């Protein structure tokens, strides 16, 4: 699980052998351990431009090379170095294109000036390098389809409140790592500034991850009875996320449950208790987009910080303000009214992060470390076509 500890095994074994005979105080013995504590290893930290990241670049035949580069390395440099390692022709380097191939087969070509590419990939996306006239030959890897089996047996062992606690604590770390400037780079066009938006990308990716995790687990649970239990657990999970003021994951869970691959499972939904159905209906009302998400905005004003915001809507507000108003007015003067509107929206982020999150560990929590591991590394299917096929197998269409 933690390869960085392998080199410390001999030291660990020696300490364990001598531990029982030692007369030193326990805390003093612990201080001799030559590795970081588990929590400090796992806790997400702010991603900086100078940090190094490891990623793979594939060819059309699915061979690949592993790269280790700074986060702010531009695509042009990745192309040159990857081409050299993969043995691709470099006599015409301008002809080589770096692109993402999504699990759906969709291809997205990167500009040579793009930065922080590995953090901007979709959930199951992979980086490919190929000549411009060979891009049509690029197809997803088999692994990009996602898992074949669900984890419902493991989820049975986890309580909804413990899951919500672990998800919220992890999301909070990702949320606090976002630099407010990243939102402006994203809205005004990151290509203009040469700055990374990796922390924002990671948090937005988390929203999609939670959403598709819900759909994946339900569609990979073959037993109708277990599926009903899982549906009930996820609705209660949304309730606890709302209680913890984790609105980002709350919305992701409700959107996952509203996905067509899940919502069409009428035989499963019918078996839910009426109380749980009513609870979910209330959640859907909170997500109502009419009148510019009035219900959500009204709810937000009644909450006290810290609040983990529903980030897609915040970005939508900033984008709407930016695109609906000129940055410069007559004679090149700055449109300060536009700047005030942007700062008002940005202030929402500042207010929501103005207090430190202090959640009590749920009473009687079991397997908390295992749950924390689980919520950090979710394996999902993000191809809607595959999810629809799985859903149709569970409950075939009635003719």
Beta strands, then each sheet from edge to edge (+ up, - down):
strand 1: 52-58
strand 2: 64-70
strand 3: 96-101
strand 4: 107-109
strand 5: 126-131
sheet 1: 2+ 1- 5- 3+ 4-
end
